């Protein structure tokens, strides 16, 4: 939240905060849909390649979840690299505006 609203003027802080919250909600819903689709595809692919039996009934689901978890790990790693490259490091400069000093 701090990074998303950093450098925004006081009158626009509410709009910036609302945009950060909206993008978080959209990101969660899209991420869940993407990972669920990957898990379902990997599960159906596993079932198409093997003959399911009573002894291995949970293996297709475990395979689907494993594929989705590996994709999630790759997405998190890519996000960490992007954030490391784009976000400034260090503490922000203090704001010397008269409204905050009073």
C-alpha positions in Angstrom: 0.0 0.0 0.0 2.8 2.4 0.9 4.6 1.8 -2.4 1.4 2.2 -4.5 0.5 5.5 -2.9 4.1 6.9 -2.6 4.5 10.3 -4.1 0.7 10.9 -4.5 -0.6 14.3 -3.5 -2.9 14.5 -0.5 -6.1 15.2 -2.5 -5.5 12.2 -4.7 -4.4 9.8 -1.9 -7.9 8.3 -1.6 -8.2 7.5 -5.3 -4.7 6.0 -5.3 -5.5 3.8 -2.3 -8.7 2.7 -4.0 -6.8 1.8 -7.2 -4.3 -0.3 -5.2 -7.1 -2.2 -3.5 -9.0 -2.7 -6.8 -5.8 -4.1 -8.5 -5.2 -6.4 -5.6 -8.7 -7.9 -5.8 -8.4 -8.3 -9.6 -5.0 -9.8 -9.3 -6.2 -12.4 -6.8 -9.2 -13.4 -8.9 -7.2 -13.7 -12.1 -4.4 -15.5 -10.4 -6.8 -18.0 -8.8 -8.5 -18.6 -12.2 -5.2 -19.1 -14.0 -3.8 -21.5 -11.4 -7.0 -23.5 -11.2 -7.0 -23.8 -15.0 -3.4 -25.0 -15.0 -4.2 -27.6 -12.3 -7.3 -28.8 -14.1 -5.4 -29.1 -17.4 -2.5 -31.0 -15.8 -5.0 -33.3 -14.0 -6.9 -34.1 -17.2 -3.7 -34.6 -19.1 -2.5 -37.0 -16.5 -5.8 -38.9 -16.7 -5.6 -39.1 -20.5 -2.1 -40.6 -20.3 -2.7 -43.2 -17.7 -5.3 -45.8 -16.8 -6.8 -44.8 -13.5 -7.3 -47.6 -10.9 -8.6 -47.7 -7.3 -5.0 -47.7 -6.0 -4.0 -44.5 -7.7 -7.2 -42.5 -7.5 -5.5 -39.4 -5.9 -2.4 -39.2 -8.1 -4.0 -37.2 -10.9 -5.2 -34.5 -8.5 -1.8 -34.4 -6.8 -0.1 -34.0 -10.1 -2.4 -31.1 -11.1 -1.7 -29.3 -7.8 2.0 -29.9 -8.1 2.0 -28.3 -11.6 0.0 -25.4 -10.3 2.3 -24.9 -7.3 5.4 -24.9 -9.5 3.8 -22.3 -11.8 2.9 -20.2 -8.8 6.5 -20.4 -7.6 7.7 -19.3 -11.0 5.3 -16.4 -11.0 6.4 -15.3 -7.5 10.1 -15.5 -8.6 9.4 -13.4 -11.7 7.5 -10.9 -9.6 10.3 -10.6 -7.1 12.8 -9.9 -9.9 10.5 -7.3 -11.5 10.0 -5.6 -8.1 13.7 -5.7 -7.4 14.4 -4.0 -10.7 11.6 -1.4 -10.8 11.0 -0.3 -7.2 13.4 2.2 -5.6 15.4 1.2 -2.6 15.8 3.1 0.6 13.5 5.3 2.6 11.6 8.0 0.9 12.5 11.6 1.4 10.4 13.3 4.1 7.6 15.5 2.8 8.0 19.1 3.9 4.5 20.3 3.0 3.0 22.7 5.5 -0.2 20.5 5.9 1.8 17.7 7.4 4.0 19.9 9.6 1.1 21.5 11.4 
